[in-house]
């Protein structure tokens, strides 16, 4: 039988409980400016080749 891997938040570097979803965790635990900064940083690294 296959097992699910644990969800992991790259922002706070924590494992998310199996009863929670990534979306719920992000909304509940992180502020909008923090999420925007993380997304912009990731986009720049992927599109512009800048290191994270």
Secondary structure, DSSP 4 states (H G I P E B T S, - for coil): ---PPPEEETTTTEEEPTTS-HHHHHHHHS-HHHHHHHHHHHHHHHHH----
